[in-house]
Amino acid sequence: MYATGEEETVADAEYVNIWMRPERPARGPKPVYSRAQITEAAIRIADADGLEAATMRRIAAEIGAGAMSLYRYVPSRDNLVELMADQVMGEIDVTGMPSDDWRADLTRYADGLRAMWLRHPWIATVQRSLPSFGPHQLLLIERLMGVLDAFVSIDENLGLVAILTGYVEGTVREEISAAEEVRRSGLSEAEWMARSSPYIDQVVKSGDYPIFTKIVIEARQPHLSRDDQFRHGLQRVLDCVAAALAGA
């Protein structure tokens, strides 16, 4: 994407965090475009065709600019992804949090996080282990961590929120992956599952896998809708949070 050979990396001695870079220079003409315009165009492209499709050339064509001119606003690929990820995190509605009902607050956050991932499946490919702490992410941290702040230590708070977020992201990542596999196969999800039926029958009849057989014959959860499966698992996670709060 960045063919100039001048892309910045975290290791660069002159690296400046994107959130510390002023969007408008102190002197000179007023910028024609904005980071917001560039970010929104990149998100539209990524939503339609995947993250790798959001190149500077494609973004420039989307907003009617010259590709090289956009480097004045977004110096590197990493910066672009940081801006995109922070922007979509701002879609998670945390208005009014924390309230006096921690369970409702965490349910609302979980629903919002899942919905955001489903709208923007490319977010599953973004490396999140080194967060950049953009403005939307910082607001989310303040409001979300504030939900349990009065009940547990900050370390326990971090752990419980990590468990909740890990559940949501792991579940929706599998949901996105399954949808992509179904799309590539050209079958519906029901047809895709039916294709495996003869082999499943063979495994069950073998008698070699009693627990797996019990899942096939008795388990109700695999037959629930994706929404109901998510809700069932979420309630179990929140029960664990409740137990931790009671212990504290």
N, C-alpha and C positions, 0 to 999 in steps of 0.2 A: 504494500500500500504506500509506504513512504520510500520512494525511489531515489531520494536526494542523497542518501548516505549520511544524513545529518540527524537522524532520529535520536532523540535523547533516551537514555536508559536510567534506571535507578542508580546505577553505579557512576554516572557522570558526575564529575566534581562540581560542575556548574549547574547541576539539577536544581530547579526551583519548582516546588509543588504548584500544581495548576491553580489551586485555590489562593495562592499568594501572588499570582500574576495579575496585575490590573488588566481588566478587559479593554479599557480605553487608555491610550497613551496620554501622558501629561500634556504633550504638545502635538501639533500636527492636525491634519484634517480629521473630522469625525468619522469613525469606522462605518463602512457601508453595511456591514453585516454584524451579527452578534453571535456569541457562543450559543445562545438559546436557539437561534435559527438553525445553526449548524447541527446542534445536538438533536433537535426535533426531527430534522431531515434524516440524520443518521439512524434514529430510532425507527422512523417509518420504513426505511430501506431494510433494516435488520429484521423488522417484524415480517416483511414480505418475503425476503430472500435469504435471511441468515446474516450473522454478524460479519462474516468475511465479505459480504457484498457491499458493506458500508465503507467504500473507499472514498478518498478525497475527490477523485474524479467523478464518481457517481453522485456524491453529495453536492459537488459544485454544479453539476448538471441539474440537480433537483431544485436548487435555489437560484440558478442563473448566474453563477459566478465563475471566475477562473480558478482552476484547481489549485494552482500555486499560491493564489492570494489567500486561501483559507489557512495556510500555515501561519499567517500572522495572528490568527485567533486561536488555533489549536496546534501547538508545535509538534505533537507526536501522536502515534497510534495509541500508546498507553493513556495519554491525556484524553483522547477522544472516548475511549472505553470508560474511563473514570467519569467523564461528564455524562455519558449515556446511562451508566449504572446508577449514578446518584439521581439523575432525573426520574427514572422509573421508580426508584425507592420513594420518591416524593408522592407517588400515587397511593401509597398505603395511608389510609386516613387514620390519623391518631388524634384528631381534634377532640378536646375534652378529656383526654387521658392524662394522668390517672383519674378514675372516678372512684366511687366507694364500693365498686364491685370488681375485684381483681380478675375473677373468672370470666366475666363478660368482656373486660378489657383485653385479656389474652386471647379469647376466642375471636374477637374482632380483629386483632392484629394477625392471627393465624389465617383467618379468612382473607384478609387483605393481601397478605404475602402470597398466598396460593393464587389468588386471582391475578396478581401482578405477574407472576411467573407464567401463568397460562396465557396472558395477553402477549408476553414477550418471551417466548421460549428460548431465545438466544441467551438469556441471562444465565441459563444453566451452564453455559460454556465459559462464562467470565470467571477468572480466578479471584476468589473472594478472601483468600487467606491473608492478604496484605491490604486491608481497607485504606482508602484515601481520606476518609472522614470529610466528605463534602457536606454542604449545608443541609441537604435533605436527610442524609444519614445521621448527622449530628442531632437534628430535631427528633428523628425516630428513636435514637438512643435515649435522649432525655425523657421522652414521653413513655417509651416502653419500659425502660429500667425504673422509671418512677413508679410504676405499678406495684412493684414488690419492695421498693426501697424502705418502706416503713416496717416491714416484717422481718427482713433477713439482712445479713451482712452483705457488703458489696460483692464479695467473692461468691457467696452462695447465690446471690442475684445473678451474677454472670453465668454461673453454672446452670441455673434453672432456665434462664432465657436461651442458653445454648442448646439445652435439651429440646425445648419447644421449637426453636428455629430449625434445629437439625431434623426433627420429625417432619415439619412442614416441607422443608426443602428436599429431603430424601424422598418423601411421598410424591411430591409434584414432579421431581426429576424422573421418577419411574413412570409417572403418568404421561409426561411429555415423550419419553423414550418409547413407550408402548404405542402411543398415537403415531409416532413416526414410523415404527415397524409396520403397523397396520396400513399406513398410507403407502409405504413402499411395496407392500404385498399386493395391494389392489383389492384386498378383502375387507369385509366388515370385521369388527372385533369378534362378533359371535361366530362368523365363518372361520376366522383365524383359529379360534379355540376349538371349533368342531373338527378341524383338520387334524388335531392332535388326539382326538377321541380314541381311535383304534389302539394307539400305543398306550394311552392311559388305561384302557380296559385290560390290555395285556399285562401291565404292571400290577394292577389290582388283583387280577386272577392268579398271578404267580404266588401270592401269599408271602412274598419276601419282604414287603415293606408295610407293616401293619399301621404305622403312624401316618404314612402317606395315604394309605387306603382310608383311614379314619377321616383325613382332611377331605378326600374326594367324596366320601359318602355322607359325612355328618356336618361338615363345616358350612355355615351359612354365610360367613363374611365374604368369601370369594364371589358370591352371587349377588352381592349388593351393588348398587350403582357406585361410580367413583365418588360422588358427593357423600353418600352414606358411609362408604368405607373410610373416607377422610374424617368424617364427623365421629365415627366410632373410635378410631385411633386417637383423635384429638382429645376426646373425653378421658381416655386412659392416661394420656400424658398430663392432663390437668389434674387428674386424681393424684398422680405422683407429686405434682407441685403442691397440692393441698396437704399431702402427707409430710412433705418437707417443711411447710409452714407450721403445721401442728407440732412438729419436732422442735422447731426453732422457738 
